[in-house]
Amino acid sequence: MKINYIKTTIPFLLLSFLILGTAQTVHSQNVPGEGTLGIQASIQSGQSDLLFPYRLSSDLSIAPLIGFDSIEDMGTNFRIGVKPQFFRDIGSDFATYIGGLGIVRIDSNDSDTSFLLGFNGGGEYYLSSRFSIGVEGQINLTIDDRNAIGTGAAVAATYYFN
């Protein structure tokens, strides 16, 4: 008897998001607090960013970013932007988040400029009060002469200066 993967996975994911969304915020010992600055490397297919997350509060972070992306047959682009995130601590060493993304992308071949607006969500696991690893999913809108909506997933590692 075959089990339909989609029919069993979607209810599990919805239940997981419901549980994560209703969990109470708990201040954990490893989650960075207000005023903490970090440096983060984020990598996804064809793209790498360096972010500087600053915790405005234990639940809100804003991160200026610089990076590069390469598009097949189109060259490499320079990226500069900002990424706000709203965190929800789960347990003592894990936090989920939702956030946004605003990026200006400059094409290295012809200096054309495009804009990227995005929505992201993910989780960050704190190995200590100074170091974390995380994953996130993204939905992005690219505004240029081709206008496109895309999705992506990224992995990241962050070092916090406490």
Secondary structure, 3 states (H helix, E strand, C coil): CCCCHHHHHHHHHHHHHHHHHHCCCCCCCCCCCCCCEEEEEEEECCEEEEECCEECCCCEEEEEEEEEEEECCCEEEEEEEEEEEEEEEECCCEEEEEEEEEEEEEECCCCCEEEEEEEEEEEEEECCCCEEEEEEEEEEEEECCCCEEEEEEEEEEEEEEC
